[in-house]
């Protein structure tokens, strides 16, 4: 069923004649994007809002490609915002552009390419109705898989049209695929190397030669497209799974990367995490050192020789871990009937499932199970973050209290009020917690106390008995 034309605002032309009277001049989608990019740069407006950590690397290269009128290939491991960058390119399109009403190829009223649009204009001339395409309808995206066919991307002979009496050699018998239907827009193909070679050849023809063979019929399609491809470097450069002419056709190859700083990782975590509206539950505070710990774990995973770096360690690991960590703290506060809470060290066991599901090990065997590797990296992350936030010589009073016989048993189900009591009874602990920025919140105090005790244990100043219920431990001298 044909899509109903988008009604234009009152001040926009409704026919080709009215459009021609305005002095409208067709321009390519690349020229359109270039003009709008220049305007944003001149006004110092953000070109890719919400993209963090690419200001000095990826974004300048992508801007250069757009200004040069080049198609691009975004090359990087999973979770590096390649698809998001492609989708944000839609913002560089005009708010709306005119097209022949009901045309399958979004034909420009003054430079049509489709058979239906050409025949309609030949019949109605300046009275031919036009519609206005919003920028959202000018973007298409496809995930490349081995089972994709030419019919999916380019088109196929429509047997119904043939049955109506049309000849096979008639271009009007073609049912167009996704690429022609994105004419005058942005087409993104994700994981390009997964596309079968014969389909890559068809894609090359439609982009370079502007023709394609469908059932032996050579179809001329002078399409106007901005093409974005994405690929994993392992598939794109090492295995030879992309035909050289197609690789050469993509003007700029832009290498994406993971966040290079802990601060960028945390900013992305905060931006991307799932948030819920008020539900009457407790308020959960998020100490900076716990966010830093989650980000540090991901960075250690990206450097670990035990974890496959070819597939990458996505930013989604950090995002999922933050969501789970906050969820575990929320669950505890609900069970204990507390009005507020905060993630603690005893909650870190909840990160194992959300981390293991998103990493791939170099070798998987009984000697190094995934849980043990992640737990070891988590311990190292906590050690590093503690060293950045706390000076050991400031905790001498706390250590002396344990040497005098103090024993503290922590756990995710220990009420925050217990930690507040220990704060008042343990010399030096109050000042240490204050330096952690806990204030007077019982939940933040509990989080800071556990962080300090675990840091002292990792620096061999306290002993810890593991295996207690609730993921906690018993700390003693």
C-alpha positions as CSV (number, residue, x, y, z in Angstrom):
1,X,0.0,0.0,0.0
2,X,1.5,3.4,-1.0
3,X,2.4,5.7,1.8
4,X,0.2,8.8,2.1
5,X,2.1,12.0,1.1
6,X,3.2,14.2,4.0
7,X,1.0,17.3,3.9
8,X,3.2,20.4,3.6
9,X,2.8,23.4,5.9
10,X,0.7,26.2,4.4
11,X,3.7,28.3,3.3
12,X,5.3,25.4,1.3
13,X,4.7,24.8,-2.3
14,X,2.3,21.9,-3.1
15,X,3.0,21.4,-6.8
16,X,6.0,21.4,-9.1
17,X,4.9,24.6,-10.6
18,X,4.7,26.4,-7.3
19,X,8.1,24.9,-6.3
20,X,9.7,26.1,-9.5
21,X,8.2,29.6,-8.9
22,X,10.2,29.9,-5.7
23,X,13.5,29.6,-7.5
24,X,14.2,26.2,-5.9
25,X,17.4,24.6,-7.2
26,X,18.2,20.9,-6.6
27,X,21.3,19.9,-4.7
28,X,22.9,16.6,-3.7
29,X,22.6,15.2,-0.2
30,X,26.3,15.6,0.3
31,X,26.1,19.3,-0.7
32,X,23.2,19.7,1.7
33,X,25.1,18.1,4.6
34,X,28.1,20.2,3.8
35,X,26.2,23.4,3.9
36,X,24.5,22.6,7.2
37,X,27.8,21.5,8.8
38,X,29.4,24.8,7.8
39,X,26.6,26.6,9.5
40,X,27.0,24.7,12.7
41,X,30.7,25.2,12.8
42,X,30.3,28.9,12.2
43,X,27.7,29.1,15.0
44,X,29.9,26.9,17.3
45,X,27.0,24.6,17.8
46,X,27.7,20.9,18.6
47,X,27.7,18.7,15.5
48,X,27.3,15.4,17.3
49,X,25.6,16.0,20.6
50,X,25.9,13.2,23.2
51,X,29.2,11.9,21.7
52,X,31.9,11.9,24.5
53,X,35.6,11.5,24.1
54,X,35.8,12.0,20.3
55,X,36.4,15.8,20.2
56,X,40.1,15.5,19.3
57,X,40.0,12.4,17.2
58,X,36.9,10.9,15.5
59,X,34.7,14.0,15.1
60,X,37.3,16.2,13.3
61,X,38.0,13.3,10.8
62,X,34.3,12.9,10.2
63,X,33.7,16.6,9.7
64,X,36.5,16.6,7.1
65,X,34.9,13.7,5.2
66,X,31.6,15.5,5.1
67,X,33.2,18.8,3.9
68,X,35.0,16.8,1.3
69,X,31.9,15.0,0.1
70,X,33.2,11.5,0.9
71,X,31.4,8.4,2.0
72,X,32.9,7.0,5.2
73,X,33.7,3.7,6.9
74,X,33.7,3.8,10.7
75,X,36.2,1.2,11.8
76,X,36.2,0.0,15.4
77,X,35.3,-2.6,17.9
78,X,31.8,-3.1,19.3
79,X,30.4,-0.4,21.6
80,X,32.3,2.6,20.2
81,X,29.3,4.6,19.1
82,X,29.7,3.9,15.4
83,X,25.9,3.4,14.8
84,X,25.1,6.4,17.0
85,X,27.4,8.6,15.0
86,X,25.7,7.5,11.8
87,X,22.3,8.2,13.1
88,X,23.4,11.7,14.3
89,X,24.3,12.5,10.8
90,X,20.6,12.9,10.1
91,X,20.8,16.2,12.0
92,X,22.9,17.6,9.2
93,X,20.0,17.1,6.7
94,X,17.5,19.9,5.9
95,X,14.4,19.9,8.0
96,X,12.4,18.8,5.0
97,X,13.0,18.5,1.2
98,X,10.5,18.4,-1.7
99,X,9.8,15.1,-3.5
100,X,7.3,13.9,-6.1
101,X,4.3,12.7,-4.1
102,X,4.2,9.0,-3.7
103,X,7.4,8.3,-5.5
104,X,9.3,5.2,-4.5
105,X,12.7,6.8,-4.9
106,X,12.1,10.1,-3.1
107,X,12.5,11.8,-6.5
108,X,13.5,15.4,-6.6
109,X,10.7,17.2,-8.5
110,X,13.1,18.9,-10.9
111,X,15.5,16.0,-11.4
112,X,13.5,12.8,-11.1
113,X,15.1,9.4,-11.7
114,X,12.3,6.9,-11.0
115,X,10.1,5.6,-13.8
116,X,6.9,6.3,-12.0
117,X,7.9,9.9,-11.2
118,X,9.0,10.6,-14.7
119,X,5.8,9.3,-16.2
120,X,3.7,11.3,-13.7
121,X,5.6,14.5,-14.4
122,X,5.2,13.9,-18.2
123,X,1.5,13.6,-17.7
124,X,0.7,16.3,-15.1
125,X,3.7,18.7,-15.7
126,X,3.7,21.6,-13.3
127,X,0.5,20.4,-11.7
128,X,2.3,17.3,-10.4
129,X,1.8,17.2,-6.6
130,X,4.8,17.2,-4.3
131,X,5.3,16.2,-0.7
132,X,7.9,17.3,1.9
133,X,10.1,14.6,3.3
134,X,11.2,15.2,6.9
135,X,14.8,14.4,7.7
136,X,13.8,11.3,9.7
137,X,12.4,9.6,6.6
138,X,15.7,10.1,4.8
139,X,17.8,7.6,6.8
140,X,18.0,3.9,6.5
141,X,20.1,1.3,8.3
142,X,20.9,-2.3,7.6
143,X,22.9,-4.9,9.6
144,X,24.9,-6.9,7.1
145,X,24.3,-10.7,7.4
146,X,25.4,-13.5,5.0
147,X,21.8,-14.2,4.0
148,X,21.1,-10.7,2.6
149,X,20.2,-10.7,-1.1
150,X,20.3,-8.2,-3.9
151,X,16.5,-8.0,-3.6
152,X,16.8,-6.7,0.0
153,X,19.3,-4.0,-0.9
154,X,18.7,-3.2,-4.5
155,X,15.5,-4.7,-5.8
156,X,13.8,-7.6,-7.5
157,X,11.3,-8.2,-10.3
158,X,7.8,-8.0,-8.9
159,X,5.8,-11.0,-10.1
160,X,2.5,-9.2,-9.5
161,X,3.5,-6.4,-11.9
162,X,4.6,-8.9,-14.5
163,X,1.3,-10.7,-14.1
164,X,-0.5,-7.4,-14.9
165,X,1.0,-7.6,-18.4
166,X,4.2,-5.6,-18.1
167,X,7.4,-6.8,-19.8
168,X,10.4,-8.0,-17.8
169,X,12.6,-5.4,-19.5
170,X,10.3,-2.6,-18.2
171,X,11.9,-0.9,-15.2
172,X,8.4,-0.4,-13.7
173,X,8.3,-4.1,-12.9
174,X,11.1,-3.7,-10.3
175,X,10.2,-3.7,-6.6
176,X,13.0,-1.5,-5.2
177,X,15.0,-2.5,-2.2
178,X,16.3,-0.5,0.8
179,X,19.1,1.5,-1.0
180,X,17.0,3.0,-3.8
181,X,14.3,3.8,-1.3
182,X,16.9,5.8,0.6
183,X,17.6,8.0,-2.4
184,X,18.5,11.6,-1.4
185,X,19.3,10.4,2.1
186,X,21.8,8.6,4.3
187,X,22.3,4.8,4.1
188,X,24.2,3.0,6.8
189,X,25.3,-0.6,6.5
190,X,26.7,-2.1,9.7
191,X,29.3,-4.8,9.8
192,X,30.1,-4.5,6.1
193,X,32.5,-7.5,5.9
194,X,29.7,-9.9,6.8
195,X,28.1,-9.0,3.4
196,X,28.6,-11.8,0.9
197,X,31.0,-10.8,-1.9
198,X,28.4,-11.0,-4.7
199,X,26.2,-8.6,-2.7
200,X,29.2,-6.3,-2.2
201,X,29.6,-6.3,-6.0
202,X,26.0,-5.2,-6.4
203,X,26.6,-2.5,-3.7
204,X,29.7,-1.3,-5.6
205,X,27.8,-1.1,-8.9
206,X,24.9,0.9,-7.4
207,X,27.4,3.4,-5.8
208,X,30.0,3.7,-8.5
209,X,28.5,2.7,-11.8
210,X,25.0,3.7,-10.9
211,X,23.5,0.5,-12.4
212,X,22.6,-3.0,-11.3
213,X,21.6,-6.2,-13.0
214,X,18.3,-7.6,-11.7
215,X,17.4,-10.9,-13.4
216,X,19.6,-10.0,-16.3
217,X,18.1,-6.6,-16.8
218,X,20.5,-3.7,-16.4
219,X,18.8,-1.0,-14.4
220,X,20.2,2.5,-14.4
221,X,19.8,4.1,-11.0
222,X,21.6,7.5,-10.6
223,X,21.0,7.5,-6.9
224,X,22.0,10.4,-4.6
225,X,23.3,8.9,-1.3
226,X,25.6,9.5,1.6
227,X,26.9,6.1,2.6
228,X,28.2,5.1,6.0
229,X,29.7,1.7,6.6
230,X,30.9,0.2,9.9
231,X,33.2,-2.7,10.5
232,X,35.3,-4.4,13.1
233,X,39.0,-4.0,12.3
234,X,39.6,-7.8,12.7
235,X,37.2,-8.5,9.9
236,X,37.9,-5.4,7.7
237,X,41.7,-5.5,7.6
238,X,42.9,-9.0,8.5
239,X,40.7,-11.5,6.9
240,X,40.1,-10.0,3.5
241,X,36.4,-10.2,3.8
242,X,35.7,-7.1,1.8
243,X,36.3,-6.6,-1.9
244,X,39.0,-4.1,-2.7
245,X,37.0,-1.9,-5.1
246,X,34.3,-1.4,-2.6
247,X,36.9,-0.6,0.1
248,X,38.4,1.9,-2.3
249,X,35.0,3.5,-2.9
250,X,34.6,4.6,0.7
251,X,36.4,7.9,0.9
252,X,37.5,8.1,4.5
253,X,38.3,5.3,6.9
254,X,37.8,6.7,10.4
255,X,39.1,4.7,13.4
256,X,36.9,4.9,16.5
257,X,38.2,4.0,19.9
258,X,37.1,3.4,23.5
259,X,37.1,6.2,26.1
260,X,40.7,7.1,26.8
261,X,40.1,8.5,30.3
262,X,38.2,7.3,33.4
263,X,36.3,10.7,33.3
264,X,35.0,10.1,29.8
265,X,33.9,6.5,30.7
266,X,32.0,7.8,33.8
267,X,30.4,10.6,31.7
268,X,29.1,8.0,29.2
269,X,27.9,5.7,32.0
270,X,25.9,8.5,33.5
271,X,24.5,9.5,30.1
272,X,23.5,6.0,28.9
273,X,22.2,4.3,32.0
274,X,18.6,3.4,32.2
275,X,16.7,5.7,34.5
276,X,13.2,5.3,36.0
277,X,10.8,7.9,37.2
278,X,9.7,8.3,40.9
279,X,8.3,5.0,42.2
280,X,8.2,5.7,45.9
281,X,11.3,3.7,46.6
282,X,14.5,4.8,48.4
283,X,16.9,7.4,47.0
284,X,20.2,5.9,45.9
285,X,23.3,8.1,46.1
286,X,26.2,7.3,43.8
287,X,29.6,8.0,45.3
288,X,32.2,9.2,42.8
289,X,34.7,6.5,43.9
290,X,32.2,3.7,43.2
291,X,31.6,5.1,39.7
292,X,35.3,5.3,39.2
293,X,35.7,1.7,40.3
294,X,33.2,0.5,37.7
295,X,35.0,2.5,35.0
296,X,38.4,1.2,36.2
297,X,37.2,-2.4,35.9
298,X,36.3,-1.8,32.2
299,X,39.7,-0.2,31.5
300,X,41.5,-3.1,33.1
301,X,39.5,-5.6,31.0
302,X,40.6,-3.7,27.9
303,X,44.2,-4.2,28.9
304,X,44.0,-7.8,30.2
305,X,45.8,-10.5,28.1
306,X,43.2,-13.0,29.4
307,X,40.4,-11.2,27.6
308,X,40.0,-11.0,23.8
309,X,40.9,-7.5,22.6
310,X,39.9,-8.4,19.0
311,X,36.2,-8.4,19.9
312,X,36.7,-5.5,22.3
313,X,35.2,-4.6,25.7
314,X,32.3,-2.4,25.1
315,X,31.3,0.7,27.0
316,X,28.1,-1.2,27.6
317,X,30.0,-3.2,30.2
318,X,30.4,-0.1,32.2
319,X,26.8,1.0,31.7
320,X,25.4,-2.4,32.6
321,X,27.6,-2.7,35.7
322,X,26.5,0.7,37.0
323,X,22.9,-0.2,36.5
324,X,23.3,-3.5,38.3
325,X,25.3,-1.9,41.1
326,X,22.7,0.7,41.8
327,X,19.9,-1.9,41.5
328,X,21.6,-4.0,44.2
329,X,21.9,-1.0,46.5
330,X,18.2,-0.1,45.8
331,X,17.1,-3.7,46.6
332,X,19.0,-3.6,49.9
333,X,17.5,-0.3,51.0
334,X,14.0,-1.7,50.2
335,X,14.6,-4.8,52.2
336,X,16.0,-2.9,55.2
337,X,13.3,-0.2,55.0
338,X,15.8,2.6,54.6
339,X,14.9,5.9,53.0
340,X,18.2,6.2,51.1
341,X,21.2,4.1,50.2
342,X,24.4,3.9,48.2
343,X,26.4,1.1,46.5
344,X,29.0,-0.6,48.7
345,X,32.0,-2.9,48.2
346,X,29.8,-5.8,49.3
347,X,27.6,-5.1,46.3
348,X,30.4,-5.7,43.8
349,X,29.6,-9.4,43.5
350,X,26.5,-8.3,41.5
351,X,28.8,-7.1,38.7
352,X,30.0,-10.6,37.8
353,X,27.0,-11.6,35.7
354,X,26.8,-8.2,33.9
355,X,30.5,-8.3,33.1
356,X,30.9,-12.0,32.1
357,X,28.1,-11.8,29.6
358,X,29.9,-9.0,27.6
359,X,33.5,-10.2,27.4
360,X,35.2,-13.0,25.6
361,X,38.2,-14.8,27.0
362,X,41.3,-15.7,24.9
363,X,41.1,-19.3,26.2
364,X,38.3,-20.8,28.2
365,X,39.2,-23.7,30.5
366,X,38.8,-25.0,34.0
367,X,42.0,-23.3,35.2
368,X,40.8,-19.8,34.6
369,X,37.0,-19.6,34.8
370,X,35.5,-16.3,33.8
371,X,34.3,-15.5,37.3
372,X,37.8,-15.8,38.7
373,X,39.3,-13.6,36.1
374,X,36.7,-10.8,36.5
375,X,36.9,-11.1,40.3
376,X,40.7,-10.7,40.1
377,X,40.3,-7.6,37.9
378,X,37.7,-6.2,40.2
379,X,40.1,-6.5,43.1
380,X,42.8,-4.7,41.1
381,X,40.3,-2.0,40.2
382,X,39.4,-1.4,43.8
383,X,43.1,-1.3,44.8
384,X,43.9,1.3,42.1
385,X,40.9,3.5,43.0
386,X,41.6,3.4,46.7
387,X,45.2,4.4,46.1
388,X,44.0,7.5,44.2
389,X,41.5,8.6,46.8
390,X,43.0,7.7,50.2
391,X,46.4,8.2,51.8
392,X,47.3,5.2,54.0
393,X,49.2,7.3,56.6
394,X,45.9,9.1,57.3
395,X,44.4,5.8,58.5
396,X,46.9,4.9,61.2
397,X,44.3,5.6,64.0
398,X,41.9,3.2,62.3
399,X,44.5,0.5,62.1
400,X,45.5,1.0,65.7
401,X,41.8,0.5,66.7
402,X,41.8,-2.9,65.0
403,X,45.1,-3.8,66.6
404,X,43.4,-3.1,70.0
405,X,40.8,-5.8,69.3
406,X,38.2,-4.1,67.1
407,X,36.4,-6.5,64.8
408,X,33.9,-5.3,62.2
409,X,31.6,-7.6,60.1
410,X,30.2,-6.0,56.9
411,X,27.7,-7.2,54.3
412,X,25.1,-6.0,51.9
413,X,22.3,-6.7,54.4
414,X,24.0,-4.9,57.3
415,X,21.9,-1.8,58.1
416,X,23.5,1.6,57.4
417,X,22.9,2.5,61.1
418,X,25.5,-0.1,62.1
419,X,28.1,1.7,60.0
420,X,27.1,5.0,61.6
421,X,27.6,3.5,65.0
422,X,31.1,2.1,64.0
423,X,31.9,5.6,62.7
424,X,31.4,7.1,66.2
425,X,33.1,4.3,68.1
426,X,36.3,3.9,65.9
427,X,39.0,6.5,66.3
428,X,40.1,8.2,63.1
429,X,37.2,6.7,61.0
430,X,35.0,9.7,61.1
431,X,37.7,12.0,59.7
432,X,38.5,9.4,57.0
433,X,34.9,9.1,56.0
434,X,34.5,12.9,55.9
435,X,37.4,13.1,53.5
436,X,35.5,10.7,51.2
437,X,32.6,13.2,51.0
438,X,30.0,11.1,52.8
439,X,28.5,13.9,54.8
440,X,25.7,12.8,57.2
441,X,23.9,10.4,54.9
442,X,23.9,6.9,56.5
443,X,24.0,5.2,53.1
444,X,27.0,7.1,52.0
445,X,28.7,6.6,55.4
446,X,28.2,2.8,55.0
447,X,29.6,2.9,51.5
448,X,32.7,4.9,52.6
449,X,33.4,2.6,55.6
450,X,33.3,-0.5,53.5
451,X,35.6,1.1,50.9
452,X,38.1,2.2,53.5
453,X,38.1,-1.2,55.2
454,X,38.5,-3.1,51.9
455,X,41.3,-0.7,50.9
456,X,43.2,-1.4,54.1
457,X,42.8,-5.1,53.6
458,X,44.1,-4.9,50.0
459,X,47.1,-2.9,51.2
460,X,47.8,-5.6,53.8
461,X,46.9,-3.5,56.8
462,X,43.9,-5.5,57.9
463,X,42.9,-9.2,57.6
464,X,39.6,-10.2,56.1
465,X,37.6,-13.3,56.6
466,X,35.6,-14.0,53.4
467,X,32.6,-16.1,52.7
468,X,30.1,-14.4,55.0
469,X,26.5,-14.0,54.0
470,X,25.6,-11.0,51.9
471,X,29.0,-10.7,50.2
472,X,30.6,-9.1,53.2
473,X,33.6,-9.9,55.3
474,X,34.9,-9.9,58.9
475,X,37.8,-7.4,59.3
476,X,40.3,-7.7,62.1
477,X,44.0,-6.9,62.8
